[in-house]
Amino acid sequence: MSSRKTGSGTLDKGLQVLEAVEKASHPVTIQELAAETGIQRLAVYRLLETLEERGYVRRSGDKRYRATSRRRKIRIGYAAPLTGNTFREDVAASLRHAAAEAGIDSFLLHNEQDDNTTLMANAQLLIDARVDVAIFFQPVESLGHMIADRLFSTGIRFITVERPIQGGVYFGANNYQAGKLAGQALGVFARDHWDSRFDRLILIEGMQTSTNVHARQAGALVGLRDIAGDVLETSVIHLHGTPGRETTRAAMSTLLAGMPPHTRLLVSGFNDLSAIGALEALRDAGRENEAAIVGHNAMHEGRDEIRKPGSAFFASVAYFPERYCDKLVKLAGALVNGDQVAPAAYTDHVVIYRSNVDRLYPGEA
């Protein structure tokens, strides 16, 4: 007599039915399964409905059931601004491609940048769609706790890209280390071109700067000090810009109007568009030769500018968004499988210069 105890719970019964279907030498009926398992026919029918919905069994036209050759595909949901700049577009395209290559269903939802209402609605849509893993790109930090609570209550694991949220796995830049790379690049420029003598370090930030920008610009100051030695706080200017170029262009123009000519400026943009906005203001004032600018993300716009001979925008820290989603999909798979994962997974960081941009991004010039 077997010592195995047969449980009475729904899960145990569902597994009994699934095992009976898998072991059968031919497609089986509900009546055959009821006789084999000892479970009432109505219960077998309901269990088969669930197993079919989840992709474990398939029903033929004659109402017989057979096991599928594979289990239900993993489904990941992605809520993000899908358009608006090339970085976002590259991440979305990368996710679609990586998921398709891995045989994973992807469910992409668009929300405008920092749109609270749409973000919360999209989070609920991902819950309703019963995704296995939810992914959020730069979620509004003030809503993070509410999103995390909703997902936790439904058992859905989630990943946050570029902005961390408590309870989720973070993926994206190591912003402090990326900032250090930008600061070191500025320091090397000042050393090689200005004998390490410069007048101001301009850190482009924002009125409501997120933690990733704070980390990035804190790292830039440390990186510059690694190369140039002590940098007095009185020589650091915190310029309020935005992720777009026009606001930063206007702020930089106002700053330059009150600054004497021939002032040597090191400029760290928190992304490429803010860096380009600062560059345009310098060009408007005829003062581009007084500055050295580093951006972040190495977007198409930034790479195009770096290629221009004599541009003050000479470097950008690349994050390779087109490569994000191979890693994101693997991370999502690990979460579904119950594997232990680190609380943060970082993308690669490389400083893009005129000397290496064509090697890393060939065929664009």
C-alpha positions as CSV (number, residue, x, y, z in Angstrom):
1,M,0.0,0.0,0.0
2,S,1.4,3.4,-1.0
3,S,2.3,5.8,1.8
4,R,1.5,8.8,-0.4
5,K,-1.3,10.9,1.0
6,T,-3.6,12.3,-1.6
7,G,-4.5,15.9,-0.8
8,S,-8.0,17.2,-1.2
9,G,-7.0,20.7,-2.4
10,T,-7.6,22.1,-5.8
11,L,-3.9,22.2,-6.7
12,D,-3.5,18.5,-5.9
13,K,-6.5,17.6,-7.9
14,G,-5.4,19.7,-10.8
15,L,-2.0,17.9,-10.8
16,Q,-3.7,14.5,-10.7
17,V,-5.7,15.4,-13.8
18,L,-2.7,16.8,-15.6
19,E,-0.6,13.7,-14.8
20,A,-3.4,11.5,-16.0
21,V,-3.6,13.4,-19.3
22,E,0.2,13.3,-19.8
23,K,0.4,9.5,-19.1
24,A,-2.5,8.6,-21.4
25,S,-1.6,6.9,-24.6
26,H,-4.4,8.6,-26.5
27,P,-6.5,11.8,-26.2
28,V,-8.9,11.3,-23.2
29,T,-12.4,12.3,-22.3
30,I,-13.6,13.9,-19.1
31,Q,-15.4,10.6,-18.2
32,E,-12.1,8.7,-18.6
33,L,-10.2,11.2,-16.5
34,A,-12.9,11.1,-13.8
35,A,-12.6,7.3,-13.7
36,E,-8.9,7.4,-13.6
37,T,-8.5,10.0,-10.9
38,G,-11.6,9.4,-8.8
39,I,-12.6,13.1,-9.1
40,Q,-16.1,14.1,-9.9
41,R,-16.8,14.9,-13.6
42,L,-17.8,18.5,-13.0
43,A,-14.6,19.1,-11.0
44,V,-12.5,17.5,-13.7
45,Y,-14.2,19.7,-16.3
46,R,-13.4,22.9,-14.3
47,L,-9.8,21.8,-13.8
48,L,-9.4,21.1,-17.5
49,E,-10.7,24.5,-18.3
50,T,-8.0,26.1,-16.2
51,L,-5.3,23.8,-17.5
52,E,-6.4,24.6,-21.1
53,E,-6.4,28.4,-20.4
54,R,-2.9,28.2,-19.0
55,G,-1.7,26.2,-22.0
56,Y,-1.0,22.8,-20.2
57,V,-3.6,20.8,-22.2
58,R,-5.4,21.2,-25.5
59,R,-9.0,20.1,-26.3
60,S,-9.8,18.8,-29.7
61,G,-13.1,19.1,-31.6
62,D,-14.4,15.8,-30.2
63,K,-13.9,17.1,-26.7
64,R,-10.9,14.9,-25.9
65,Y,-7.9,16.3,-24.2
66,R,-4.2,15.8,-24.8
67,A,-1.1,17.3,-23.1
68,T,0.6,20.2,-25.0
69,S,4.2,19.8,-26.0
70,R,5.1,22.8,-24.0
71,R,3.8,24.7,-21.0
72,R,2.3,28.2,-21.2
73,K,4.6,30.9,-22.5
74,I,5.9,33.4,-20.0
75,R,4.2,36.7,-20.4
76,I,5.9,40.0,-19.4
77,G,4.2,43.4,-19.3
78,Y,6.0,46.7,-20.0
79,A,4.5,50.1,-19.1
80,A,6.6,53.0,-20.3
81,P,6.7,56.1,-22.5
82,L,7.3,54.2,-25.7
83,T,8.0,57.3,-27.8
84,G,9.3,60.8,-27.3
85,N,13.0,60.1,-27.7
86,T,15.3,57.6,-29.4
87,F,16.4,56.1,-26.0
88,R,12.8,55.0,-25.2
89,E,12.2,53.8,-28.7
90,D,15.4,51.7,-28.6
91,V,14.4,50.1,-25.3
92,A,10.9,49.2,-26.6
93,A,12.2,47.8,-29.8
94,S,14.8,45.8,-27.9
95,L,12.2,44.3,-25.6
96,R,9.9,43.2,-28.5
97,H,12.9,41.6,-30.3
98,A,14.4,39.9,-27.2
99,A,11.0,38.5,-26.0
100,A,10.2,37.1,-29.5
101,E,13.7,35.5,-29.7
102,A,13.1,33.9,-26.2
103,G,9.6,32.7,-27.0
104,I,8.1,35.0,-24.4
105,D,4.9,37.0,-24.9
106,S,5.3,40.7,-24.4
107,F,2.5,43.2,-23.6
108,L,3.6,46.8,-24.1
109,L,1.6,49.8,-22.8
110,H,2.3,53.4,-23.5
111,N,2.1,56.1,-20.8
112,E,3.3,59.7,-21.1
113,Q,6.4,60.7,-19.1
114,D,5.4,61.3,-15.4
115,D,1.7,60.8,-16.2
116,N,0.3,59.6,-12.9
117,T,-3.1,58.6,-14.1
118,T,-2.0,56.6,-17.1
119,L,0.8,54.9,-15.1
120,M,-1.6,53.6,-12.5
121,A,-4.1,52.5,-15.1
122,N,-1.4,50.7,-17.0
123,A,-0.3,49.0,-13.8
124,Q,-3.9,47.7,-13.3
125,L,-4.0,46.5,-16.9
126,L,-0.9,44.4,-16.4
127,I,-2.5,42.9,-13.3
128,D,-5.7,42.2,-15.2
129,A,-3.7,40.6,-18.0
130,R,-2.1,38.3,-15.4
131,V,1.5,38.9,-16.6
132,D,4.2,36.9,-14.9
133,V,6.5,39.8,-14.5
134,A,5.7,43.5,-14.9
135,I,8.4,46.0,-16.1
136,F,8.1,49.7,-15.6
137,F,10.4,52.3,-17.3
138,Q,11.3,55.3,-15.2
139,P,8.1,55.1,-13.0
140,V,7.0,58.2,-11.1
141,E,8.7,57.8,-7.8
142,S,5.8,59.2,-5.8
143,L,3.6,56.3,-7.1
144,G,6.1,53.6,-6.5
145,H,4.8,52.4,-3.2
146,M,1.2,52.2,-4.5
147,I,2.3,50.2,-7.5
148,A,4.5,47.9,-5.4
149,D,1.6,47.2,-3.0
150,R,-0.8,46.3,-5.8
151,L,1.6,44.0,-7.5
152,F,2.6,42.4,-4.1
153,S,-1.0,41.6,-3.3
154,T,-1.4,39.8,-6.6
155,G,1.9,37.9,-6.4
156,I,3.3,39.6,-9.5
157,R,7.1,40.2,-9.5
158,F,8.3,43.4,-11.1
159,I,11.3,45.1,-12.5
160,T,11.9,48.9,-12.6
161,V,14.1,50.3,-15.3
162,E,16.2,53.5,-14.6
163,R,14.3,54.5,-11.4
164,P,14.3,52.1,-8.4
165,I,11.1,51.3,-6.6
166,Q,11.1,49.5,-3.2
167,G,10.0,45.9,-3.6
168,G,11.1,45.6,-7.3
169,V,14.3,44.5,-8.9
170,Y,16.2,47.5,-10.4
171,F,17.6,47.3,-13.8
172,G,19.5,50.1,-15.6
173,A,22.4,52.4,-15.0
174,N,24.6,52.4,-12.1
175,N,24.2,56.2,-12.0
176,Y,26.9,57.1,-9.6
177,Q,29.5,55.0,-11.5
178,A,28.3,56.4,-14.8
179,G,28.5,59.9,-13.4
180,K,32.1,59.2,-12.3
181,L,33.0,58.2,-15.9
182,A,31.5,61.5,-17.2
183,G,33.5,63.5,-14.6
184,Q,36.7,61.7,-15.4
185,A,36.2,62.4,-19.1
186,L,35.8,66.1,-18.3
187,G,38.9,66.0,-16.1
188,V,41.0,64.4,-18.9
189,F,39.8,67.0,-21.4
190,A,40.7,69.8,-19.0
191,R,44.1,68.2,-18.4
192,D,44.9,67.6,-22.1
193,H,43.5,70.9,-23.5
194,W,43.6,73.5,-20.7
195,D,46.5,72.3,-18.5
196,S,43.7,71.3,-15.9
197,R,42.7,75.0,-15.5
198,F,39.0,75.7,-15.8
199,D,36.7,78.2,-14.2
200,R,33.4,76.5,-13.6
201,L,31.8,73.1,-13.5
202,I,28.2,73.2,-14.6
203,L,26.0,70.3,-13.4
204,I,22.7,70.3,-15.3
205,E,20.0,69.1,-13.0
206,G,16.3,70.0,-12.6
207,M,13.8,71.6,-10.3
208,Q,12.4,68.2,-9.3
209,T,15.5,66.1,-9.8
210,S,15.1,62.3,-9.4
211,T,17.5,60.2,-7.4
212,N,19.2,58.9,-10.5
213,V,20.1,62.4,-11.6
214,H,21.4,63.3,-8.1
215,A,23.6,60.1,-8.1
216,R,24.8,60.8,-11.7
217,Q,25.9,64.4,-10.9
218,A,27.4,63.5,-7.6
219,G,29.5,61.0,-9.4
220,A,30.5,63.5,-12.0
221,L,32.0,65.8,-9.3
222,V,33.9,62.9,-7.7
223,G,35.1,61.7,-11.1
224,L,36.4,65.1,-12.0
225,R,38.2,65.4,-8.6
226,D,39.9,62.0,-9.4
227,I,41.6,63.6,-12.4
228,A,41.8,67.3,-11.6
229,G,42.3,67.3,-7.8
230,D,40.2,69.4,-5.5
231,V,37.3,71.2,-7.0
232,L,35.9,74.0,-4.8
233,E,32.2,74.0,-4.2
234,T,32.2,77.7,-5.1
235,S,33.2,76.8,-8.7
236,V,30.3,74.4,-9.1
237,I,27.0,75.7,-10.7
238,H,23.8,73.6,-10.4
239,L,21.8,74.6,-13.5
240,H,18.1,73.8,-13.6
241,G,17.2,72.2,-16.9
242,T,14.9,69.5,-18.1
243,P,15.3,66.2,-20.1
244,G,14.4,68.3,-23.2
245,R,16.8,70.6,-24.8
246,E,14.8,73.9,-25.0
247,T,14.5,74.6,-21.3
248,T,18.1,73.8,-20.7
249,R,19.1,76.0,-23.7
250,A,17.2,78.9,-22.2
251,A,18.7,78.4,-18.7
252,M,22.2,78.1,-20.1
253,S,21.7,81.3,-22.2
254,T,20.6,83.2,-19.1
255,L,23.7,81.9,-17.2
256,L,26.1,82.9,-20.0
257,A,24.7,86.4,-20.2
258,G,26.0,87.1,-16.7
259,M,29.3,85.3,-17.2
260,P,32.5,87.1,-18.4
261,P,33.9,86.0,-21.7
262,H,36.7,83.5,-21.9
263,T,35.4,81.6,-19.0
264,R,36.4,77.9,-19.3
265,L,33.4,75.7,-18.6
266,L,33.1,72.0,-18.0
267,V,29.5,70.9,-18.5
268,S,27.9,67.6,-17.3
269,G,24.4,67.1,-18.8
270,F,22.2,64.6,-17.1
271,N,21.3,63.2,-20.5
272,D,22.2,64.0,-24.1
273,L,19.3,66.3,-24.8
274,S,20.1,68.5,-21.9
275,A,23.7,68.6,-23.0
276,I,22.7,69.5,-26.5
277,G,20.5,72.3,-25.1
278,A,23.6,73.7,-23.3
279,L,25.6,73.4,-26.5
280,E,23.1,75.3,-28.5
281,A,23.1,78.1,-26.0
282,L,26.9,78.3,-26.2
283,R,26.7,78.4,-30.0
284,D,24.1,81.1,-29.9
285,A,26.5,83.2,-27.7
286,G,29.5,82.4,-29.9
287,R,31.2,80.8,-27.0
288,E,31.4,77.1,-27.9
289,N,35.2,77.1,-27.8
290,E,35.1,78.0,-24.1
291,A,33.3,74.7,-23.1
292,A,33.7,71.0,-22.9
293,I,30.4,69.0,-22.6
294,V,29.6,65.4,-21.7
295,G,26.2,63.9,-21.9
296,H,24.6,60.6,-20.9
297,N,22.8,57.8,-22.8
298,A,24.8,58.2,-26.1
299,M,21.5,58.6,-28.0
300,H,21.4,59.0,-31.8
301,E,21.3,62.8,-31.4
302,G,24.3,62.7,-29.0
303,R,26.3,60.4,-31.3
304,D,25.7,62.6,-34.3
305,E,27.0,65.6,-32.3
306,I,30.1,63.8,-31.1
307,R,31.0,63.0,-34.7
308,K,31.1,66.7,-35.6
309,P,34.7,67.9,-35.7
310,G,35.3,70.7,-33.2
311,S,32.0,70.2,-31.3
312,A,32.2,71.1,-27.6
313,F,30.0,68.0,-27.0
314,F,32.9,65.6,-27.1
315,A,31.6,62.6,-25.2
316,S,28.6,60.7,-23.8
317,V,28.3,57.8,-21.4
318,A,26.6,55.0,-23.3
319,Y,24.0,52.7,-21.7
320,F,23.2,50.7,-24.8
321,P,19.4,50.6,-24.6
322,E,19.3,48.4,-27.7
323,R,21.0,45.7,-25.6
324,Y,18.8,46.2,-22.5
325,C,16.2,43.6,-23.1
326,D,18.3,40.5,-23.7
327,K,19.3,41.0,-20.0
328,L,15.8,42.1,-19.0
329,V,14.2,39.0,-20.5
330,K,16.7,36.7,-18.8
331,L,16.0,38.5,-15.5
332,A,12.3,38.1,-16.0
333,G,12.7,34.4,-16.7
334,A,14.8,34.0,-13.5
335,L,12.0,35.7,-11.4
336,V,9.4,33.4,-12.9
337,N,11.5,30.3,-12.2
338,G,11.9,31.4,-8.6
339,D,15.7,31.9,-8.9
340,Q,17.5,34.1,-6.5
341,V,18.4,37.4,-8.1
342,A,20.3,40.4,-6.9
343,P,18.2,43.5,-6.0
344,A,19.9,45.5,-8.8
345,A,21.2,44.5,-12.2
346,Y,23.3,47.0,-14.1
347,T,23.8,47.7,-17.8
348,D,27.2,48.2,-19.4
349,H,28.7,51.7,-19.3
350,V,31.2,53.0,-21.9
351,V,32.3,56.5,-22.6
352,I,31.6,57.3,-26.3
353,Y,34.2,59.6,-28.0
354,R,34.8,60.5,-31.6
355,S,37.5,57.9,-31.6
356,N,35.2,55.0,-30.8
357,V,31.7,56.0,-31.8
358,D,31.9,54.4,-35.3
359,R,33.3,51.2,-33.9
360,L,30.5,50.8,-31.3
361,Y,27.8,52.2,-33.7
362,P,28.9,51.4,-37.2
363,G,27.1,52.5,-40.3
364,E,25.5,55.7,-38.9
365,A,27.8,58.3,-40.3
